[in-house]
């Protein structure tokens, strides 16, 4: 196979006519190559396929994240319910009735006399 150096468009058209079937060869004009219809179809088909694949990836990713968000929201609701129950339990345990029961179970006694210590130093006032 021989190599041909194309200097201008008229030379390439002449070579194409000389070989017979100039319409089959792509002509070179001013350093630019003319692209045929089939090339456009293949490029557009490839671009459409690539855009479709990107679209499917994004839709799948968004739906997956939607499920994850829903799971986290459900977990938050469960934790809020549990927190509410624990707050109620805390109030019940701090009630005077439960403290009295605990005092009896632990055999604690009521104080007979209470004495307070009075300090008149400025340090205790702070």
The 8 nearest C-alpha neighbors of each residue, nearest first, counted from 0:
[[1, 2, 3, 4, 18, 14, 5, 15],
 [0, 2, 3, 4, 5, 14, 18, 11],
 [1, 3, 4, 0, 5, 14, 11, 6],
 [2, 4, 5, 1, 11, 6, 0, 14],
 [3, 5, 6, 2, 11, 7, 10, 1],
 [4, 6, 7, 3, 11, 10, 8, 27],
 [7, 5, 4, 10, 8, 11, 9, 29],
 [6, 8, 9, 10, 5, 29, 28, 11],
 [9, 7, 28, 11, 10, 27, 12, 29],
 [8, 10, 12, 11, 7, 13, 28, 6],
 [9, 11, 13, 8, 12, 7, 14, 5],
 [12, 10, 14, 8, 13, 9, 15, 5],
 [13, 11, 15, 9, 14, 10, 16, 8],
 [12, 14, 10, 16, 11, 15, 17, 9],
 [13, 15, 17, 11, 12, 16, 18, 10],
 [14, 16, 21, 12, 18, 13, 17, 11],
 [17, 15, 21, 19, 13, 14, 18, 12],
 [16, 18, 14, 19, 15, 13, 21, 20],
 [17, 19, 15, 16, 14, 20, 21, 13],
 [20, 18, 16, 17, 21, 15, 14, 22],
 [21, 19, 22, 23, 16, 18, 15, 24],
 [20, 22, 15, 16, 23, 24, 19, 12],
 [21, 23, 20, 24, 25, 15, 16, 26],
 [24, 22, 21, 20, 25, 15, 19, 26],
 [25, 23, 21, 22, 26, 15, 20, 12],
 [24, 26, 33, 23, 27, 32, 22, 34],
 [25, 27, 24, 33, 28, 12, 11, 32],
 [26, 28, 32, 8, 31, 30, 11, 29],
 [29, 27, 8, 31, 30, 26, 32, 7],
 [28, 30, 31, 8, 7, 27, 32, 6],
 [29, 31, 28, 27, 32, 7, 8, 6],
 [32, 30, 28, 29, 27, 33, 26, 34],
 [31, 33, 27, 34, 26, 30, 28, 25],
 [34, 32, 25, 26, 31, 35, 27, 28],
 [35, 33, 32, 38, 36, 39, 25, 37],
 [34, 36, 38, 37, 33, 39, 25, 40],
 [35, 37, 39, 38, 40, 34, 41, 33],
 [38, 36, 40, 39, 35, 41, 34, 42],
 [37, 39, 41, 40, 36, 35, 42, 34],
 [38, 40, 42, 36, 37, 41, 43, 35],
 [39, 41, 37, 43, 38, 42, 44, 36],
 [42, 40, 44, 38, 39, 43, 45, 37],
 [41, 43, 45, 39, 44, 40, 38, 46],
 [42, 44, 46, 40, 45, 41, 39, 47],
 [45, 43, 41, 47, 46, 42, 40, 48],
 [46, 44, 48, 42, 43, 47, 41, 49],
 [45, 47, 43, 49, 48, 44, 50, 42],
 [46, 48, 44, 50, 45, 49, 43, 51],
 [49, 47, 45, 51, 46, 50, 44, 52],
 [50, 48, 46, 52, 51, 47, 45, 53],
 [49, 51, 53, 47, 52, 48, 46, 54],
 [52, 50, 54, 48, 49, 53, 47, 55],
 [51, 53, 49, 55, 54, 50, 48, 56],
 [52, 54, 50, 56, 51, 55, 57, 49],
 [55, 53, 51, 57, 52, 56, 50, 58],
 [56, 54, 58, 52, 57, 53, 59, 51],
 [57, 55, 53, 59, 54, 58, 60, 52],
 [56, 58, 60, 54, 59, 55, 61, 53],
 [59, 57, 55, 61, 60, 56, 62, 54],
 [58, 60, 56, 62, 57, 61, 55, 63],
 [61, 59, 57, 63, 58, 62, 56, 64],
 [60, 62, 64, 58, 63, 59, 57, 65],
 [63, 61, 65, 59, 64, 60, 58, 66],
 [64, 62, 60, 66, 65, 61, 59, 67],
 [63, 65, 67, 61, 66, 62, 68, 60],
 [64, 66, 62, 68, 63, 67, 61, 69],
 [67, 65, 69, 63, 64, 68, 70, 62],
 [66, 68, 64, 70, 65, 69, 71, 63],
 [69, 67, 65, 71, 70, 66, 64, 72],
 [68, 70, 72, 66, 67, 71, 73, 65],
 [71, 69, 67, 73, 68, 72, 74, 66],
 [70, 72, 74, 68, 73, 69, 75, 67],
 [73, 71, 75, 69, 74, 70, 68, 76],
 [74, 72, 76, 70, 75, 71, 69, 77],
 [73, 75, 71, 77, 72, 76, 78, 70],
 [76, 74, 72, 78, 73, 77, 79, 71],
 [75, 77, 79, 73, 74, 78, 72, 80],
 [78, 76, 74, 80, 79, 75, 81, 73],
 [77, 79, 81, 75, 80, 76, 82, 74],
 [78, 80, 82, 76, 77, 81, 75, 83],
 [81, 79, 83, 77, 78, 82, 76, 84],
 [80, 82, 78, 84, 83, 79, 85, 77],
 [83, 81, 79, 85, 80, 84, 78, 86],
 [82, 84, 80, 86, 81, 85, 79, 87],
 [85, 83, 81, 87, 82, 86, 88, 80],
 [86, 84, 88, 82, 87, 83, 89, 81],
 [85, 87, 89, 83, 88, 84, 82, 90],
 [88, 86, 84, 90, 85, 89, 91, 83],
 [87, 89, 85, 91, 86, 90, 92, 84],
 [90, 88, 86, 92, 87, 91, 85, 93],
 [89, 91, 93, 87, 88, 92, 94, 86],
 [92, 90, 88, 94, 89, 93, 87, 97],
 [91, 93, 89, 90, 94, 97, 88, 98],
 [94, 92, 90, 91, 89, 95, 97, 98],
 [93, 95, 91, 96, 92, 97, 90, 98],
 [96, 94, 98, 97, 99, 93, 92, 100],
 [95, 97, 99, 94, 98, 100, 93, 92],
 [98, 96, 100, 99, 95, 94, 92, 101],
 [97, 99, 95, 101, 100, 96, 102, 94],
 [100, 98, 102, 96, 97, 101, 95, 103],
 [101, 99, 97, 103, 102, 98, 104, 96],
 [100, 102, 104, 98, 103, 99, 105, 97],
 [103, 101, 99, 107, 105, 100, 104, 106],
 [102, 104, 106, 100, 101, 105, 107, 99],
 [105, 103, 101, 106, 102, 100, 107, 99],
 [104, 106, 102, 103, 107, 101, 100, 108],
 [107, 105, 103, 104, 102, 108, 101, 100],
 [106, 108, 102, 105, 103, 109, 104, 101],
 [109, 107, 110, 106, 102, 103, 111, 105],
 [108, 110, 111, 107, 102, 112, 106, 103],
 [109, 111, 112, 108, 113, 107, 114, 102],
 [112, 110, 109, 113, 108, 114, 107, 115],
 [111, 113, 110, 114, 109, 115, 108, 116],
 [112, 114, 115, 111, 110, 116, 109, 117],
 [113, 115, 112, 116, 117, 111, 110, 118],
 [116, 114, 117, 113, 118, 112, 119, 110],
 [115, 117, 118, 114, 119, 113, 123, 120],
 [118, 116, 115, 119, 120, 123, 114, 124],
 [119, 117, 120, 116, 123, 121, 124, 122],
 [120, 118, 121, 117, 123, 124, 122, 116],
 [119, 121, 122, 118, 123, 124, 117, 125],
 [122, 120, 124, 123, 119, 125, 118, 117],
 [123, 121, 120, 124, 125, 119, 118, 117],
 [122, 124, 121, 125, 120, 118, 119, 117],
 [125, 123, 121, 122, 120, 119, 118, 117],
 [124, 123, 122, 121, 120, 119, 118, 117]]
